[in-house]
Amino acid sequence: ATQYYDIEPDIICLAKGIGSGLSIGVCTARADIMDWARRAHASTFSGNPVCIAAALKTIELLENGLVQNAHTVGNYLKDRLAKLLDKYECVGDVRGLGLMIGV
């Protein structure tokens, strides 16, 4: 989401979604921060070959259209949910990016 907020983080740590449900975490940073020795890692769940394979496949799917699909479907969903603002008093706002939407 950094591209939406015009920021350049020094370090990014993420987990769960990158492995499509399998336990894996990622910690990445600029080379000047993370110039570690070979095979060093910053994640408890980073060395399992099955999880690594799942993460690589997940990244491949993201690069081949899933991100754009989430954007398209998310916009459709947000537009439909926004129509509930006037109908239901309990709906105060609808916002988000892609399929990460809050109502």
Rosetta constraint file for C-alpha pairs under 8 A:
AtomPair CA 1 CA 5 HARMONIC 7.14 0.50
AtomPair CA 2 CA 6 HARMONIC 6.21 0.50
AtomPair CA 2 CA 7 HARMONIC 5.59 0.50
AtomPair CA 2 CA 8 HARMONIC 6.87 0.50
AtomPair CA 2 CA 9 HARMONIC 7.87 0.50
AtomPair CA 3 CA 7 HARMONIC 7.00 0.50
AtomPair CA 10 CA 29 HARMONIC 5.71 0.50
AtomPair CA 10 CA 30 HARMONIC 6.23 0.50
AtomPair CA 10 CA 33 HARMONIC 7.74 0.50
AtomPair CA 11 CA 27 HARMONIC 7.13 0.50
AtomPair CA 11 CA 28 HARMONIC 5.80 0.50
AtomPair CA 11 CA 29 HARMONIC 4.35 0.50
AtomPair CA 11 CA 30 HARMONIC 7.08 0.50
AtomPair CA 12 CA 26 HARMONIC 7.83 0.50
AtomPair CA 12 CA 27 HARMONIC 5.71 0.50
AtomPair CA 12 CA 28 HARMONIC 5.36 0.50
AtomPair CA 12 CA 29 HARMONIC 6.25 0.50
AtomPair CA 13 CA 25 HARMONIC 7.34 0.50
AtomPair CA 13 CA 26 HARMONIC 5.51 0.50
AtomPair CA 13 CA 27 HARMONIC 4.30 0.50
AtomPair CA 13 CA 28 HARMONIC 6.48 0.50
AtomPair CA 14 CA 18 HARMONIC 7.59 0.50
AtomPair CA 14 CA 25 HARMONIC 5.74 0.50
AtomPair CA 14 CA 26 HARMONIC 5.28 0.50
AtomPair CA 14 CA 27 HARMONIC 6.60 0.50
AtomPair CA 15 CA 19 HARMONIC 7.56 0.50
AtomPair CA 15 CA 23 HARMONIC 7.56 0.50
AtomPair CA 15 CA 24 HARMONIC 5.79 0.50
AtomPair CA 15 CA 25 HARMONIC 4.13 0.50
AtomPair CA 15 CA 26 HARMONIC 6.09 0.50
AtomPair CA 16 CA 20 HARMONIC 6.81 0.50
AtomPair CA 16 CA 21 HARMONIC 5.96 0.50
AtomPair CA 16 CA 22 HARMONIC 6.71 0.50
AtomPair CA 16 CA 23 HARMONIC 6.08 0.50
AtomPair CA 16 CA 24 HARMONIC 6.14 0.50
AtomPair CA 16 CA 25 HARMONIC 6.76 0.50
AtomPair CA 17 CA 21 HARMONIC 6.33 0.50
AtomPair CA 18 CA 24 HARMONIC 7.08 0.50
AtomPair CA 18 CA 25 HARMONIC 7.47 0.50
AtomPair CA 18 CA 54 HARMONIC 7.99 0.50
AtomPair CA 18 CA 55 HARMONIC 5.32 0.50
AtomPair CA 18 CA 58 HARMONIC 6.29 0.50
AtomPair CA 18 CA 59 HARMONIC 7.25 0.50
AtomPair CA 19 CA 23 HARMONIC 6.51 0.50
AtomPair CA 19 CA 24 HARMONIC 5.83 0.50
AtomPair CA 19 CA 51 HARMONIC 6.18 0.50
AtomPair CA 19 CA 52 HARMONIC 7.53 0.50
AtomPair CA 19 CA 54 HARMONIC 5.24 0.50
AtomPair CA 19 CA 55 HARMONIC 4.38 0.50
AtomPair CA 19 CA 58 HARMONIC 6.49 0.50
AtomPair CA 20 CA 54 HARMONIC 6.75 0.50
AtomPair CA 20 CA 55 HARMONIC 7.08 0.50
AtomPair CA 20 CA 58 HARMONIC 6.46 0.50
AtomPair CA 22 CA 51 HARMONIC 6.02 0.50
AtomPair CA 22 CA 54 HARMONIC 7.43 0.50
AtomPair CA 23 CA 45 HARMONIC 6.13 0.50
AtomPair CA 23 CA 51 HARMONIC 6.68 0.50
AtomPair CA 24 CA 44 HARMONIC 7.92 0.50
AtomPair CA 24 CA 45 HARMONIC 4.63 0.50
AtomPair CA 24 CA 46 HARMONIC 5.61 0.50
AtomPair CA 24 CA 51 HARMONIC 6.11 0.50
AtomPair CA 24 CA 52 HARMONIC 7.56 0.50
AtomPair CA 24 CA 55 HARMONIC 7.73 0.50
AtomPair CA 25 CA 43 HARMONIC 5.74 0.50
AtomPair CA 25 CA 44 HARMONIC 7.19 0.50
AtomPair CA 25 CA 45 HARMONIC 5.52 0.50
AtomPair CA 25 CA 46 HARMONIC 5.85 0.50
AtomPair CA 26 CA 42 HARMONIC 7.68 0.50
AtomPair CA 26 CA 43 HARMONIC 6.40 0.50
AtomPair CA 26 CA 46 HARMONIC 6.97 0.50
AtomPair CA 27 CA 42 HARMONIC 6.06 0.50
AtomPair CA 27 CA 43 HARMONIC 6.68 0.50
AtomPair CA 28 CA 34 HARMONIC 7.47 0.50
AtomPair CA 29 CA 33 HARMONIC 6.26 0.50
AtomPair CA 29 CA 34 HARMONIC 5.76 0.50
AtomPair CA 30 CA 34 HARMONIC 6.21 0.50
AtomPair CA 31 CA 35 HARMONIC 5.35 0.50
AtomPair CA 36 CA 40 HARMONIC 6.32 0.50
AtomPair CA 41 CA 46 HARMONIC 7.23 0.50
AtomPair CA 42 CA 46 HARMONIC 7.89 0.50
AtomPair CA 46 CA 51 HARMONIC 7.77 0.50
AtomPair CA 46 CA 52 HARMONIC 7.34 0.50
AtomPair CA 47 CA 51 HARMONIC 7.81 0.50
AtomPair CA 47 CA 52 HARMONIC 7.21 0.50
AtomPair CA 48 CA 52 HARMONIC 6.17 0.50
AtomPair CA 49 CA 53 HARMONIC 6.16 0.50
AtomPair CA 50 CA 54 HARMONIC 6.31 0.50
AtomPair CA 51 CA 55 HARMONIC 6.10 0.50
AtomPair CA 52 CA 56 HARMONIC 6.17 0.50
AtomPair CA 53 CA 57 HARMONIC 6.25 0.50
AtomPair CA 54 CA 58 HARMONIC 6.09 0.50
AtomPair CA 55 CA 59 HARMONIC 6.17 0.50
AtomPair CA 56 CA 60 HARMONIC 6.23 0.50
AtomPair CA 57 CA 61 HARMONIC 6.23 0.50
AtomPair CA 58 CA 62 HARMONIC 6.19 0.50
AtomPair CA 59 CA 63 HARMONIC 6.17 0.50
AtomPair CA 60 CA 64 HARMONIC 6.22 0.50
AtomPair CA 61 CA 65 HARMONIC 6.68 0.50
AtomPair CA 61 CA 66 HARMONIC 6.14 0.50
AtomPair CA 62 CA 66 HARMONIC 4.78 0.50
AtomPair CA 62 CA 67 HARMONIC 5.56 0.50
AtomPair CA 63 CA 67 HARMONIC 7.24 0.50
AtomPair CA 65 CA 69 HARMONIC 6.17 0.50
AtomPair CA 66 CA 70 HARMONIC 6.13 0.50
AtomPair CA 67 CA 71 HARMONIC 6.34 0.50
AtomPair CA 67 CA 98 HARMONIC 7.93 0.50
AtomPair CA 68 CA 72 HARMONIC 6.21 0.50
AtomPair CA 69 CA 73 HARMONIC 6.02 0.50
AtomPair CA 70 CA 74 HARMONIC 5.60 0.50
AtomPair CA 70 CA 98 HARMONIC 4.94 0.50
AtomPair CA 70 CA 99 HARMONIC 5.64 0.50
AtomPair CA 71 CA 75 HARMONIC 6.12 0.50
AtomPair CA 71 CA 97 HARMONIC 7.17 0.50
AtomPair CA 71 CA 98 HARMONIC 4.26 0.50
AtomPair CA 71 CA 99 HARMONIC 6.99 0.50
AtomPair CA 72 CA 76 HARMONIC 6.45 0.50
AtomPair CA 72 CA 98 HARMONIC 7.33 0.50
AtomPair CA 73 CA 77 HARMONIC 6.15 0.50
AtomPair CA 73 CA 98 HARMONIC 7.24 0.50
AtomPair CA 73 CA 99 HARMONIC 7.16 0.50
AtomPair CA 74 CA 78 HARMONIC 6.00 0.50
AtomPair CA 74 CA 97 HARMONIC 7.01 0.50
AtomPair CA 74 CA 98 HARMONIC 4.50 0.50
AtomPair CA 74 CA 99 HARMONIC 4.64 0.50
AtomPair CA 74 CA 100 HARMONIC 7.67 0.50
AtomPair CA 74 CA 101 HARMONIC 7.58 0.50
AtomPair CA 75 CA 79 HARMONIC 6.10 0.50
AtomPair CA 75 CA 98 HARMONIC 6.79 0.50
AtomPair CA 76 CA 80 HARMONIC 6.32 0.50
AtomPair CA 77 CA 81 HARMONIC 6.05 0.50
AtomPair CA 78 CA 82 HARMONIC 5.93 0.50
AtomPair CA 78 CA 94 HARMONIC 6.63 0.50
AtomPair CA 78 CA 95 HARMONIC 7.02 0.50
AtomPair CA 78 CA 96 HARMONIC 7.95 0.50
AtomPair CA 78 CA 101 HARMONIC 7.28 0.50
AtomPair CA 79 CA 83 HARMONIC 6.73 0.50
AtomPair CA 80 CA 84 HARMONIC 7.40 0.50
AtomPair CA 81 CA 85 HARMONIC 7.42 0.50
AtomPair CA 81 CA 94 HARMONIC 6.79 0.50
AtomPair CA 81 CA 103 HARMONIC 7.84 0.50
AtomPair CA 82 CA 93 HARMONIC 7.57 0.50
AtomPair CA 82 CA 94 HARMONIC 5.92 0.50
AtomPair CA 83 CA 87 HARMONIC 7.37 0.50
AtomPair CA 84 CA 88 HARMONIC 5.87 0.50
AtomPair CA 84 CA 91 HARMONIC 6.91 0.50
AtomPair CA 85 CA 89 HARMONIC 7.08 0.50
AtomPair CA 85 CA 91 HARMONIC 5.40 0.50
AtomPair CA 85 CA 92 HARMONIC 6.50 0.50
AtomPair CA 85 CA 93 HARMONIC 6.92 0.50
AtomPair CA 85 CA 94 HARMONIC 7.99 0.50
AtomPair CA 91 CA 103 HARMONIC 6.48 0.50
AtomPair CA 92 CA 103 HARMONIC 7.26 0.50
AtomPair CA 93 CA 102 HARMONIC 7.77 0.50
AtomPair CA 93 CA 103 HARMONIC 5.70 0.50
AtomPair CA 94 CA 101 HARMONIC 7.08 0.50
AtomPair CA 94 CA 102 HARMONIC 5.74 0.50
AtomPair CA 94 CA 103 HARMONIC 4.61 0.50
AtomPair CA 95 CA 101 HARMONIC 5.64 0.50
AtomPair CA 95 CA 102 HARMONIC 5.47 0.50
AtomPair CA 95 CA 103 HARMONIC 6.80 0.50
AtomPair CA 96 CA 100 HARMONIC 5.55 0.50
AtomPair CA 96 CA 101 HARMONIC 4.26 0.50
AtomPair CA 96 CA 102 HARMONIC 6.01 0.50
AtomPair CA 97 CA 101 HARMONIC 6.36 0.50
